[in-house]
Amino acid sequence: MYALAEGLWLGCYRMPSFAASRGTRPPALKEVALLCGRATADERAGLQRSLEAAYAMALATHYARDLTNLPGNYLVPETLAREAQTLAARYGLECTVLDEHGIREQGMGGLAAVGGGSANPPRMIAIRYRGTEEENADVIGLVGKGITFDTGGISLKKPEGMEEMISDMGGAAVLLGLIHVLGRLRPQVHAVIVIPAAENMPSGSAFKPGDVISVMNGQTVEILNTDAEGRVVLADGVLYAKALGATRLIDVATLTGAVLVSFADVATGAVSNDEPFLQELLSYARQAGEKVWPFPNYPEYHDMLKSRVADIKNAASRDRWAGSITAGLFIGFFAGDVPWVHLDTGGTAWLWNERGTEPQGGTGAMVRTLGHYLCGSPAVEGDI
């Protein structure tokens, strides 16, 4: 019943329209009747729990899709931060937002640099969820890329297809969607959600290839390509999550176009510093019906990121080689010894054509995988 209900809700999603001649959203499925027959009271209660879990996952996915589909002039770092505050308040969660001054005071030079070229200054968003009274419980750190629009900066992208870059905050959309799962299903976990938000624009104040910047822990990054900005803001995001007590980390990001070369728009790429953690997350992806495939983590890939002038460089010199792997391992450099998994949704967060229950545009890819992970599994005893 869980799968049936979730599929119905996911399949009836319709993208909002901004056309003056149309309503805000085309009509979709209005009503489904569930006939329980001779089900006992306990069986009906189990079905109700399944329906509630399915609705929470579908609602979270719809929300992430809507947020991803917002045009760049509707969603800038400040409006993303306000949306996070509104959502956190709805479920009684603690939300902290650092403005551009607080970002610099905290030494978050990566986020400050990436957002420095835009008239819309960056924001660092943190939401804390406490699902248990146990004070010493593990804290799951979820970090999502929140680039509300990406021109590539000084390393400007080609104009063809650049309109898709409204989706470059797809990782942030996933994590904000998960607030609905946490708020409705109340799993017994501790979590901190961190979203570094910025707009990557070319201007006289933009960061440049050849710059060396410092991130939150004082380590330095050599910038070879300003279009490799997502990993730079995620460095500060991961470090901030660790400072907020995260004992394990998952980052989700529309990080690379290179992942499309490996998997097209079919699967999300993953890389990790902890094999058991990775396998656990992959098992939840299979339960959720989302395709995730791991990349290797070999020392030779780390060597590709060594810099002669800084602690690390933000792109491999031959950036067409192992692009998704080295991009992920750049983030892993700042995760350090904390168990960490990176999810690259560069191919799956946005589709040019609908496929099954996934619509054209924003898909909300990884909402359900992470929702299953946080909740153990939404499948409940008594489901049929």
Rosetta blueprint (number, residue, H / E / L):
1 M L
2 Y H
3 A H
4 L H
5 A H
6 E H
7 G H
8 L H
9 W H
10 L H
11 G H
12 C L
13 Y L
14 R L
15 M L
16 P L
17 S L
18 F L
19 A L
20 A L
21 S L
22 R L
23 G L
24 T L
25 R L
26 P L
27 P L
28 A L
29 L L
30 K L
31 E L
32 V L
33 A L
34 L L
35 L L
36 C L
37 G L
38 R L
39 A L
40 T L
41 A H
42 D H
43 E H
44 R H
45 A H
46 G H
47 L H
48 Q H
49 R H
50 S H
51 L H
52 E H
53 A H
54 A H
55 Y H
56 A H
57 M H
58 A H
59 L H
60 A H
61 T H
62 H H
63 Y H
64 A H
65 R H
66 D H
67 L H
68 T H
69 N H
70 L L
71 P L
72 G L
73 N L
74 Y L
75 L L
76 V L
77 P H
78 E H
79 T H
80 L H
81 A H
82 R H
83 E H
84 A H
85 Q H
86 T H
87 L H
88 A H
89 A H
90 R H
91 Y L
92 G L
93 L L
94 E E
95 C E
96 T E
97 V E
98 L E
99 D L
100 E H
101 H H
102 G H
103 I H
104 R H
105 E H
106 Q L
107 G L
108 M L
109 G H
110 G H
111 L H
112 A H
113 A H
114 V H
115 G H
116 G L
117 G L
118 S L
119 A L
120 N L
121 P L
122 P L
123 R E
124 M E
125 I E
126 A E
127 I E
128 R E
129 Y E
130 R E
131 G L
132 T L
133 E L
134 E L
135 E L
136 N L
137 A L
138 D L
139 V E
140 I E
141 G E
142 L E
143 V E
144 G E
145 K L
146 G E
147 I E
148 T E
149 F E
150 D E
151 T L
152 G L
153 G L
154 I L
155 S L
156 L L
157 K L
158 K L
159 P L
160 E L
161 G L
162 M H
163 E H
164 E H
165 M H
166 I H
167 S H
168 D H
169 M H
170 G H
171 G H
172 A H
173 A H
174 V H
175 L H
176 L H
177 G H
178 L H
179 I H
180 H H
181 V H
182 L H
183 G H
184 R H
185 L H
186 R L
187 P L
188 Q L
189 V L
190 H E
191 A E
192 V E
193 I E
194 V E
195 I E
196 P E
197 A E
198 A E
199 E E
200 N E
201 M L
202 P L
203 S L
204 G L
205 S L
206 A L
207 F L
208 K L
209 P L
210 G L
211 D L
212 V E
213 I E
214 S E
215 V L
216 M L
217 N L
218 G L
219 Q L
220 T E
221 V E
222 E E
223 I L
224 L L
225 N L
226 T L
227 D L
228 A L
229 E L
230 G H
231 R H
232 V H
233 V H
234 L H
235 A H
236 D H
237 G H
238 V H
239 L H
240 Y H
241 A H
242 K H
243 A H
244 L L
245 G L
246 A L
247 T L
248 R E
249 L E
250 I E
251 D E
252 V E
253 A E
254 T L
255 L L
256 T L
257 G L
258 A H
259 V H
260 L H
261 V H
262 S H
263 F H
264 A L
265 D L
266 V L
267 A L
268 T E
269 G E
270 A E
271 V E
272 S E
273 N L
274 D L
275 E H
276 P H
277 F H
278 L H
279 Q H
280 E H
281 L H
282 L H
283 S H
284 Y H
285 A H
286 R H
287 Q H
288 A H
289 G L
290 E L
291 K L
292 V E
293 W E
294 P E
295 F L
296 P L
297 N L
298 Y L
299 P H
300 E H
301 Y H
302 H H
303 D H
304 M L
305 L L
306 K L
307 S L
308 R L
309 V L
310 A L
311 D L
312 I E
313 K E
314 N L
315 A L
316 A L
317 S L
318 R L
319 D L
320 R L
321 W L
322 A L
323 G H
324 S H
325 I H
326 T H
327 A H
328 G H
329 L H
330 F H
331 I H
332 G H
333 F H
334 F H
335 A H
336 G L
337 D L
338 V L
339 P L
340 W E
341 V E
342 H E
343 L E
344 D E
345 T L
346 G L
347 G L
348 T L
349 A L
350 W E
351 L E
352 W L
353 N L
354 E L
355 R E
356 G L
357 T L
358 E E
359 P L
360 Q L
361 G E
362 G E
363 T L
364 G L
365 A L
366 M L
367 V H
368 R H
369 T H
370 L H
371 G H
372 H H
373 Y H
374 L H
375 C H
376 G L
377 S L
378 P L
379 A L
380 V L
381 E L
382 G L
383 D L
384 I L
